[in-house]
Amino acid sequence: MPRLSQWMIRAALLYLLLGFTFGALLLTHKGLPFFRIFWLWGWLPAHIEFLLFGWIVQVTMGVAFWILPRYWEKPHRPKTTYAQLAFMLLNLGIWLVVAGTALRMGRMVAVVGRGVEIAAVISFIWHFWPRIRGAI
């Protein structure tokens, strides 16, 4: 497995842990309302962001980088800079959206975070598009 895939999948597992932790806290608070932690519900967008983009998108990108067709000759995965950029942009976008929603830094920060996430997806598509070949 390539090193970048390992990093993507490890990061995805960390986001899964964070998302489940926030989900467990929210569920506990819902079942036991005697806790006076009203600010906890402000972290619901972070819970959703960590699980949808941090876990699902990141693990999909990690497995796709590993499994998509490789070139037959060396190097098998040339120019991995776009995939590395996608990894960095996706994580930056996730934390910007969390900062904009859960940390209440402003709606514009969350919008910029979504834009950075879209740029990450475009960068990843830019990386693997030349590797897709039709049957001749």
Secondary structure, DSSP 8 states (H G I E B T S, - for coil): --HHHHHHHHHHHHHHHHHHHHHHHHHHHHH-TTS--GGGGGGHHHHHHIIIIIIIIHHHHHHHHHHS---SSS-SS--THHHHHHHHHHHHHHHHHHHHHTS---HHHHHHHHHHHHHHHHHHHHHHGGG-----
